[in-house]
Amino acid sequence: MIAVLATTVAVLVVFGFDLLPYRALGAAGAMVSLALQVWAAVLSRQIAALPTTTRAARRFWRVMAASAMCFGAGSVAALVVSVRDPGSVARSESPAQAALIGVASLILIVAIFTTPSGVVSGRERVRFWLDVTTVMVGVAVLVWQFSGPTTDQPETGDLVRTLIGPAALVVVAFGVVRLALGHSAPMTRLAGGVGTIPAVLYAINEAAKPWMVDSGHVSWRAGIVVLTNVGFAAGLRIQWLQSSSGSAAGHAPEKSYNRMPYVAVLANYAAAVWVLHDTGLGLTAWVVLVGALVGSALVVARQLAAFADNDDLVTRLNAKVDELAEARDVLQRAVQERDALAERLRHLAYHDALTGLANRTLFLDRLQAELAGGGTPTVLMLDLDGFKPVNDRYGHNAGDQLLQTVALRLSRCLRDHGTVARLGGDEFAILLPSDQPTDVPGLVRRLTGVVAEPVALGPTRDAATASVRVSIGTATARPGTDLTTLLHEADLEMYAAKRLKVDQPV
């Protein structure tokens, strides 16, 4: 970039102060421009070869290289003519140079207009073109104001010659704006901004050419041509530096709006105020006013399109909220079902499936917790006497019903003063915590009585009945007693009680 800055300063000094002889202007400008154009072609090829360059951008930069080579061919033609007729190129282009510049410009325009904008959806495309049209109306109005005819009734030939340069600027500006407002510009914002300088300088050069030739500042025109190529090469150099360093790999986050259309409309109104104050309501003022009104109408249309998009977005957002609410309800039900299932599984893991009482695992856990806490709980081991004859005589269903009835009676007798568990078969156990003092002998008598009551083995009144007795052994923990010892003592008591009885099924 130091070389670019040095070249710019040198051009401004040499051509701005008319330091070169008139006959050397053409050759000097052509040689410097040729060097810059060759460099631009090389930079374009290097950018296209970078691994970070996308497929569409790679095609764009290859076409840009071809355009730069065409511009270089035009400079060669200018150099040849300047040798044969020194000073002629400084006044105007030769036919060959003009043709090559036209081809190069056409290639450049094709490169810009064939690059995808990245706009996909229909509504987004409408907003995109409204923005582009608004900006282009503003650009065209400003170009008309500063480069248009100076009289209200210009000659047709003068009008065409006057607007050739500005028209080219509008075409190039249209392509640049199209890429700038799109989502897949092949260049960074900085490089694109610097790259628009050549188009502006070219338009200025064409618009001011008669004045510069008539006033004797032909070197200024040659200097502007060189500066046009300097700006072109500078933009490519910036793009190559940013692309090769990786800073151009990601673009800035896409915004839902763009300031360019609003700036263009404001610029049109400012230009209208200026023209009305300067020249009154003439041709230029009418063009500027109409352009400002058209730009305003386009901005209004853009806003209406944005409102429609916002309304659609709100509708879709509400639908998503409803879906999320429904999903939340489904999730809540799933969580509730999961919790219920987990509770059910936990209950099944710690309770007897037939009677609903605590099973052996839960009974032992609670007993161990009591002992670990330093308590002195009491354990009652119960074994039904006469259950097997009932089960054999009336069947397993009757036996199950008998066990369920006994379990219910034990629970009612104990209430909430302990844990009743079925250990398996016709064996039951009761845990009495030490923090709930209980009359153990009295409880044993009540349990013996309620278990001995007859049990109906069917749903009808004439169903068979049966009764069983229960042998109960008790043991109360002492400080330091472990679980195995306590259960063993209760078992011994139970078997001692059983030996005193005889099975009497009824």
RATA-V734448 format. One record per run of one state. SS is the DSSP state (alpha for helix, beta for strand, coil for the rest). FROM is the first residue (numbers start at 1). TO is the last residue. If there is no record, write none. Layout:
# RATA-V734448
{{SS;FROM;TO} {SS;FROM;TO}}
This chain:
# RATA-V734448
{{coil;1;1} {alpha;2;16} {coil;17;21} {alpha;22;49} {coil;50;54} {alpha;55;84} {coil;85;87} {alpha;88;91} {coil;92;94} {alpha;95;113} {coil;114;121} {alpha;122;147} {coil;148;155} {alpha;156;181} {coil;182;188} {alpha;189;195} {coil;196;196} {alpha;197;214} {coil;215;217} {alpha;218;245} {coil;246;259} {alpha;260;279} {coil;280;282} {alpha;283;350} {beta;351;351} {coil;352;357} {beta;358;358} {coil;359;359} {alpha;360;372} {coil;373;377} {beta;378;385} {coil;386;386} {alpha;387;394} {coil;395;395} {alpha;396;414} {coil;415;418} {beta;419;424} {coil;425;426} {beta;427;432} {coil;433;439} {alpha;440;452} {coil;453;454} {beta;455;456} {coil;457;464} {beta;465;466} {coil;467;468} {beta;469;476} {coil;477;482} {alpha;483;499} {coil;500;506}}
